Amino acid sequence: MMIEIATVLLPVLVCALIGACWAYTRTHYDAEFISRLVLNIGAPCLMLSVLSQVEIDAKVFGQTAMACVLVTLLMVIPGILLPKALGDDVRTYLPSFLFPNVGNMGLPVCMLAFGEQGLALALAFFMMLSVAHFPVGILLAGGRQAGGLMGIARMPIMYAIAASVVLILTGWRLPVSVNNTVELIGGMTIPLMLITLGVSLYSLKVTGWSKALLYSLVRIIGGLCAGLLVVELLALDGIARGVVLIQSSMPVAVFNYLFAVRYKREPDAVAGLVVTSTFLSFGFLPILLMFLISG
């Protein structure tokens, strides 16, 4: 079992370590450009490539997407109550509870743990959160909603989602030439996500360790509890259950820090959550994977 867990986590750690070493050498790395490249081109291509090749039950795919919505709504509760109890600004900390790192970390862990089926379902979770993250995250951080509905309509991932739903419902397959193209482009997504994560972890400056630790524990453990409640509610089992539990317990996403910087919403505090929760998850994931694999 330990070999299986190492097989899942070692590639994740190595790719993140490459990013951290890159940052250590002070060689320029345009994380914002890479993030835009991944979100606007890589992730949509990865989604189309995976979902056009994997045999997946449309009902389970939809349930996984619904699970993302329900888990996010449940995380509103600690995201509001904890900052209020500690006298902190809710709008600073709430996005960190709502938007975990289901992309940079969640996708590769689910893929390595459950194969192509796991990646396909992890993409269902990822796509639902991605649609909400930018308009809602920006709004909570204090900026205007990113162009309203027109801003969302300009997101390439929206068209990838629509095309993916058609492929799942109809059972159609992309033409070989198109599939080869999107598979090649989509292949850059997960490695770049992990390398960017490593660069970010090395570059972020952490302040207020004790508070960051508390918030991070609530983000990870609370997310897992929300996931457990939702999988029971939706009667999910097998791979779908494992994917929802992994994605629900991911650490704080780096994009929350980027929004905090842009809108001056206590970026140092949010950076502390990103770094602390990510390192905590490296210790927590082996335990969760052991539970999932043995179950």
Number of C-alpha atoms within 10 A of each C-alpha: 10 10 8 14 18 13 13 21 20 13 16 23 17 15 20 26 19 17 24 21 16 18 20 12 8 10 9 8 14 10 16 12 10 17 19 12 15 22 19 17 20 25 28 26 26 25 24 27 25 21 28 23 17 15 13 18 13 15 11 17 20 15 21 27 21 17 28 24 17 17 26 20 13 20 24 14 14 18 24 18 13 17 17 12 8 10 9 12 13 17 18 23 24 23 29 26 27 28 26 31 24 26 26 25 25 25 27 25 26 26 20 19 24 21 13 18 21 25 27 29 31 31 30 27 28 24 23 18 21 18 16 15 18 20 19 18 23 22 17 21 26 17 15 12 17 15 11 10 10 9 12 17 13 12 17 15 23 18 14 20 20 11 16 21 19 13 18 20 12 10 15 13 16 15 10 8 9 13 18 13 14 21 18 15 18 21 16 17 25 23 18 21 26 25 26 26 28 24 22 22 24 17 15 17 14 18 15 11 14 11 15 21 17 14 24 26 19 20 27 24 17 22 27 21 18 22 28 18 17 24 21 11 11 14 11 18 13 11 20 22 22 27 30 31 25 25 26 32 28 28 31 30 27 24 21 30 28 18 23 26 16 13 16 14 21 15 22 18 20 29 27 26 33 28 27 24 26 24 14 16 22 15 10 16 18 17 13 18 22 14 11 17 14 8 8
